Amino acid sequence: MEPTTETLRSPAAFFDALAGDYDVMTDIGARLVRERPFFHVLVDRYDLRTAIDVGTGTGVHAVLMAQLGVRVTAVDISEEMLRIARLNASRYHVRVRTLRADVASVGETVSGLFDAAVCLGNTLVHLHRTEDLDRAFTGFRRFVQRNGVVVIQILNYAAIPADREVILSSREREGAVFERSYRPNGAMLEFRTTIRRGMRTEQRSVLHRPWTSNELVEALDRSGFRSTALFGGIDLKPFDASVSSDLLLISTAVNL
Ligand SMILES: C[S@@+](CC[C@H](N)C(=O)[O-])C[C@H]1O[C@@H](n2cnc3c(N)ncnc32)[C@H](O)[C@@H]1O
């Protein structure tokens, strides 16, 4: 068997390397069906015409919003993920503008006002410091117009053990086995993807900061987002720290 290779990478390097496998690993076709009702609710409830999708990855949410008539700007730090997001936009016959930027400084780069900023799929855990989270949210507040919304989703870390290795998922797709796991690394969690194809195994890791609901709500509050509602996922069931698999927040932009 070939030796396993593993290094701790920056988010950009981690996702550049994973990009070619991401849509198979996450089953983009199934996600486009499963996540569509949530975006229907968002677009209707908040009358969204424009949105920015921060940490768009291969663009699943950008495509969903564009299919519902929203003008979307899709932002990511990984050039490879953005390349596939552009391919997906053309594959699903929608227009999406893409922009390479860091979530921490995107507010200093983007011009114009948007009805919403969405930052889903556990993107924010790639920011490790409170200063970076504050800078990101302050930036979001610059381009989300007053009474617009920010929509954030990360895993519910209150329900994930932080003292031992945990396998989050293991799935077989298109002849490969994709495993996602966590292991403790100081105050952080080391997120590892293992891809097995025949005799070949690839492993890559990146550090995640397991933000709590309070940390996110307080950072939103400091940045000019209020009335934050907490949900347990895109089914919009109430958040329950002991059982919810996800933490989803919807918060409204106010004048400070
Ligand atoms: C787990 S993926 C989620 C992608 C997409 N939102 C989804 O739900 O499929 C996280 C994405 O965040 C991006 N990302 C990580 N750190 C970032 C940063 N500092 N600035 C911008 N994007 C970042 C990665 O490149 C990756 O595409």
The ligand as a Gaussian input file, in Angstrom:
#p B3LYP/6-31G(d) Opt

LIG

0 1
 C      -16.448000      23.395000       4.106000
 S      -16.308000      24.478000       2.754000
 C      -17.986000      25.005000       2.572000
 C      -18.284000      25.474000       1.186000
 C      -19.763000      25.793000       0.913000
 N      -20.222000      26.926000       1.691000
 C      -20.601000      24.581000       1.184000
 O      -21.459000      24.624000       2.089000
 O      -20.413000      23.584000       0.462000
 C      -15.545000      25.905000       3.468000
 C      -15.115000      26.920000       2.420000
 O      -14.612000      28.072000       3.090000
 C      -13.488000      28.540000       2.390000
 N      -12.670000      29.295000       3.323000
 C      -11.963000      28.838000       4.379000
 N      -11.330000      29.843000       4.993000
 C      -11.642000      30.965000       4.309000
 C      -11.294000      32.328000       4.456000
 N      -10.481000      32.741000       5.433000
 N      -11.822000      33.207000       3.585000
 C      -12.633000      32.815000       2.571000
 N      -12.986000      31.527000       2.387000
 C      -12.509000      30.616000       3.243000
 C      -12.805000      27.291000       1.863000
 O      -11.938000      27.547000       0.794000
 C      -14.013000      26.428000       1.500000
 O      -14.376000      26.596000       0.165000

